[in-house]
Amino acid sequence: MKKISIIVPVYNVEKYLKNCLLSIFSQSVSVDAYEVIIVNDGTPDQSMAIVREFEEKYPNILVINQENKGLSSARNAGMVEAKGEYIWFIDSDDSITSVALCTIIGIIDKNPNIDIIATSINRIDEKTVGQSIQHTACNAEPNRIVSGVSFLESDNHIAPTQRFIYKKSYIDGINKKFVDGIVHEDIEFNIFALIDAEKILISDVAIYNYLVRSSGSIVSSYSIKRSNSLLQISTSFMASAINYRDLRKQRIFHKFAVFSATYSAVLAMKHRENPNVKVFISEKKSSINHMVLVSGLNSRNFKTFIKALLFVSSWSIYAMIMKGRI
């Protein structure tokens, strides 16, 4: 069995894809140790011509072709075909460091029963041609093994998905997939994947280069779908809090229900001059406030509850405070 299955969804990324694949195939480990699953999500550009160049050179590439269904569907399709012991999702506009795979394989060999590896990432600003780099680490002691509950209680970063390497048998065991038809799917997937994990190894080595694009990505643009998706995720967390008997897990779900609902509102407030966004705010404000108050109280977390109270008292002030953080 291969150690790692790398899943790379491809859609309209010909500008970035070659750099991404070069970073993967420039590793110092044997190609027998990993596979690269390219999911062509119906890309209309020349991305697949770049993929074919790599296919001719490397025997460990598997290509899946599908009609355009979105990132969640592409990742799910890759998971179905993955044969590696662990799964790593790499976005095709990002890259990995030259020691990424040997670092991961070293961790796996020393800790064969780890459910998830949590890594640090480098956030690279495209506007400065990669020169402005922010190192985002986990808020916990490095090289320490913790439970998923402890990880989520410690205010660690829970996105993007690319910062985590998941054991395939664990993800299959909890039957977790990405939700189709939403954006910010990383938040939903990661909370459900992390919360039931018995062993998460925290690494302080930044092996992933996350490109903050100036345009053309979900995080660089706004649509009401983003806010509605976050509300859907918040509702899902609230429902899960009811279904779980474990009190710590209930509180975590409420904590992230508050996060998702307030995130939805803050994004909308940034674009409130748009007539359609004004309608969204008018229609959703009362229900969002109710969600945030209920989950803020049930989180049994003082910090989360204060955030909820501040948010409900004034969306505008809360949005100003959160400016630059979301």
N, C-alpha and C positions, 0 to 999 in steps of 0.2 A: 504493500500500500504506500502511496506517495504521502509525504508529510503534510503538504499544503496544497489546497486547491485555491487558486487566485481567480476571482470572478470579476471580469471587466465588461460592464455594459457599454455599448457603443452607439452613440446617436449624435450626429452633427459635431464631431470633434476632430476633424482632420487637421486642424491647427495645432492640436495638443497631443494627438494619439501617438505619434512616433516617439516623442520624448518619454511618454508614459511606458511604452513597450520596451524602449531601450533601457530604461531604468530597471525593468523587471528582468530582462535577459542579460544584463551586465553583472549579475550576481556571481559570487565566487563559489556557489554550490552547484552540484551536478543537476542537469535537467531531469534526471531520474527522481529527484527529491520532490519535485513540484510539478503541477500542471497549471496551465493558463487557459481558462474558459472564456472565450470572447463571445459575448451575446450581442449579435447584430439586431438592434431593436428597430429594424426598418429604416436605417439611416439613409437619407437621400443624397449625401455628399460622397466624397471619395475616400472616406475612412476605411472601407473594406479593401480598397486597393492597397492601402498601407498594411492592413492585416495580412493580406496574401503574400506580401514580401517576407513577413516574418514566418508565415506558415511554411514557406519553402526552405527556411533555414533551421527551424526548430521543430522536433518531433512531438513536443509536449504541449502543443496547442490544439484545443478543441473549439470549433466554431459552431455556434447555434444561431440559426437564422429565424426570425419571427417578424410578423407585422408589428408596426409601432404600437406598443401597449404601455409604454412608460417604464420608469426606472424600477418600480417595485416588481413588475412582471418580469423584467429582464433579470433582476437578481434572483427571483424565485426560480426561473428557468435554469439558471446556472447552478443553484443549490441542488436541483433534482439530479443533475448530471455529475455533480462533484464526487470524486472518488478519494479525495485526500482525507487524512485524519483530521485536519483543521481547515477551516474556510476563512479566507480573507477577501473582503470586498475592496477593490481598488477602482476609483473613478477614473475615467479615461482622460481627464484633463489634469490629473495629479501625477505624482511620481513617488518612488520610494528611494531610500538612501542605498548606497552601495553595500552596506552591511546588513540590510534589512532581513533577508532570508536566513543568513547564517545566525543572526541574533535570535530569530524566532525558533529555528530548528534547535539551537542550543538550549533554549528555555524548555521546549517540548521534551527533549531528551532527558533533561534533569528533572522535569516535573510532568510525568506522563498522564497524571490524573487531573490535570487542570481543565476546568470547563471553558474558561475564557482568559485570554491574555489582554490586559489593558495597557496600551502604550501611550507615550507622549507623541505629539505631532508638531511639525513646523507649519505655521500659517504664513504663506508667502503672498505678498500683494503683487498682483499682476501689473499694476500701474507703475511700480518701481522696478520692473523687470527682475523680480525675484530678490532684490537687494534688501528689502525691508522684511525681516523675518521675526515672527513672534513665536516663542516656544511655549506651548500649552501643555502643562504636565498635570498629572493626577494629584489631588489634594490628600495624599496619603504617603506613608513611608514606602520608598521604592523597594522592589524585590521582596515584597511582603505578600502573603496569600491571605485573602479575606473572603468572607461570604458576600453574595450579591446584596443582601440586606445591608451589611455594614458599608459596602461600597457606596450604595445609594444614600445612606444616611449621612455620609461624610461630605456631601456637596461636591462630589467629583463631577467632572464634565461627562455628560452622557451622550454627546454627539460630537463629531459625526460617527456613523457606523464604522468608517474606515480605521478608527483608532482601536478597534477591537478585533481580535482573532478568535473565532469560535470553534469549539470542538464539534465536529459534524454529528457525532452520535448524541451529543447533548441537545443540539438544536432539533435533531430529528425526534429525540425523546420527548421534548416539550411541544413538538409539532408546531413550531413557530415559523411563520412566513411573513413577508412584507405585505401590508394592506394595499391593494390596488386602488387606483383612482384618487389618491390623496397626495399632497406634498408634505414635507416635514415627516416623512415616513420613518426616518431614522429615530426620532424621539419615541414613537410608538413601539417600534421593533426593539430598540435597545432596553427600554424599561422592562418589557415582558421577558426579554432574554436574560437580563442581568438579575432580576429579582429572585429567580429560583435557582441561580447558580450557587453551588456549594463552595467552589474554589475559583477565585479570580486572582491571577497573579498580576501584580502591578509592576510595570517596568518603567523606569525613568528615561530610557533610551528613546530618543525621537527618531523613528524610522520611516515616518510617513510625511511627505511634503504636500500639504493641502493648499491648492491654489485658490486664492480669493480673487475671483474674476471681476473685472470692471463692468461686464455686461454679459447677457446671454445665459446666466445661470439662475436657479431658483432664488438664491440669497441676494442676487444683485437686482432683482426686480420685484414688483408687488402686483398681486392680483387678489381679488376677494377670495379666490379659491384657497389662498394661503391661510387666511383667517378662518374660513369655514373648515378647512382641514384640521387646524389646531383645536377648534371647538369640538370636532368629531373625536379627536384624540383625547381631549379632556373628559368628554362624556364616557369614553371607553374606560378611562382610568377610574372614574367615579363608580362605574358599574362593577369593575373588578374589585374595588375596595369592599364592596358588599359581598362578593363571592368568596373572598379569601377569609379564612378563619384567623390566620396569624395577625395579631394586632399591629406588629411592626410593619408588616407588608401593607396592611390597610392604610396606615399613616403615610407610608411612602407613596402609595397611589394617590392619596388626597393631596400630598405635597406637589406631585407633578401634574395633577389636575389643575391646581392653582397656577402653576408655571405655564401650562399650555394655554389656559383661558386668558390669562393676562398678556401673554405673548401675542395672542390673536388680536386683542384690543389695542396693544401698543403699535402693532404693525398698521392697523386701520387708522389710528390717530395720526400717524405720520403722513397719511394721504387723505385726511378728512376734507380737504377742499374739493376732492373729486365728488361729483354729485352721487354716483353709485355707492361710494364709500359712506357718504352721509346717510343714505338710506339704510345701509347695512348697520351702522352704529345705532341709528334710531330704532331699528327693529330688534336688535340683539342686546342692547345695553342692559335691559332689565334682567334677562335670563342669564347673561354673563355675570352680572353682579351677584345673582343668587348662587350660581355655581361656585364662584370664588369664595363667597362667605361660608357656604356649607362646607366646602373642602378645606378652607382655611381653618375653620373650627375643628373639624374632624382630623386634621393632620396632627393635632396635639403637639405642634411645633411652634414655639413662640415667634421665631423669625418669620415663618410662613404666615402665621395669623396676623402679625403686624403688617406684612406686605398686603394681605387681603384687605385689611381695614383701610390702609392708605389708598389702595386701588379703588375701592368702592366709594370712598369719600371724594375722590377727584381723579378721573382718568387723565386729565391734562397734566396735573402735577406728577402723577405716577409716570407718565410717558416722558416727562422732562427728566426725572430722576434716572430712568432707564435708558436715556439717550446715549448711544455709543456702546451699550452693553448687549443690545439685541440687533 
